[in-house]
């Protein structure tokens, strides 16, 4: 552990804006399934080995809850996204297919172990990305395949109350020029799309448009930014986005064979690199290798040997 702390001190002691002070680390239970979301100190992953489940790990790194993702007569469930609020409410979105072939777009809400607190059906809207906002709403970033088939325009963001009532639809699909839907990831290192809670609403990154969008709690547009790549690069791939309680937006960005942590500079519309976080993928492995998520105003990183590391955000 002493060697780890020495390495962390050396990694953070660089001039300029740098990753904040290291505060603690945990070695989590061996996480089964695909890593998906780390927010508010929780880690939520989908486990599809047997029957589909969402697993929730706490700040100690221990598995706290496992929730089954199934509806009556469901043949299979295909997960899309998951979000965890500060009080541990879990929202898991995806599509359920019955034995007869009927498809239901659903969002499961879990507040405690056992069956879901509520199942919200969003048909015909496909919930590709979800986020639980700080004011107690469920937000969805997705597509309406029926409207697309009719070649009709439609809003890509929906807002629900936690009892399942649709209370708003925002930002028209036609404002995104690309044919690929803005909520979709882009393959071959094109980057990830995501939906995240921000201080007074939600924010979304769309990889196909390379754009960050913010809406306030009422659904009004706060702004849309298309940040330039960092370090004078001509192109980049956003691998992961995290938003701290302070409202700062961070992105782990891949620049060819280099990886760097950046913060969104809204006024300059650029990804601003954080000193000391730029490294070559084929070079020496740093102590903090990958941005994993957030916990309040702290960034959670994955270490080279499976540990999770907490850092205060850069200043």
PyMOL commands that set and color helices and strands:
alter all, ss='L'
color gray80, all
select helices_A, chain A and resi 2-12+145-149+173-175+230-232
alter helices_A, ss='H'
color red, helices_A
select strands_A, chain A and resi 22-27+34-39+42-47+53-57+63-68+74-84+90-98+103-110+118-121+125-132+137-144+155-161+166-172+194-198+201-206+211-216+221-225+237-243+249-255+258-265+270-273+279-280+288-295+298-303+307-312
alter strands_A, ss='S'
color yellow, strands_A
deselect
rebuild
show_as cartoon
